[in-house]
Amino acid sequence: MERKGVEPRAMNYLLGALVALVVSDGLISQFLVRHGLGREGNPFLETLVDGGAFWVIRVFGVLLCVVILWDIYKRRPNLAVITTWCFIVLYSGIVLWNSFVFFITKA
């Protein structure tokens, strides 16, 4: 019998990539804001970038997303994979944009 959907190991890699991208976004954003090279685009996190609460919210938020996506994966694997890929593409774009801003402002 042929199994449909993506294997759990592959989903783990996708979720790991999502966590890495969110953390990368946070690191680059915090650096840019602290050095006056940019600003946080999320109005909820804008005032928290310099404090420890920024990382607590970031990490809690991404871990909550991972748990929710894994729960969805158990019942609807294709939906979870597509959703995770969408977030990966979104955060890849954000990280690329932040990197672009960093290199332009440092040049």
Secondary structure as GFF3:
##gff-version 3
##sequence-region A 1 107
A	DSSP	alpha_helix	8	34	.	.	.	ID=ss1
A	DSSP	three_ten_helix	46	48	.	.	.	ID=ss2
A	DSSP	alpha_helix	53	75	.	.	.	ID=ss3
A	DSSP	alpha_helix	77	106	.	.	.	ID=ss4
###
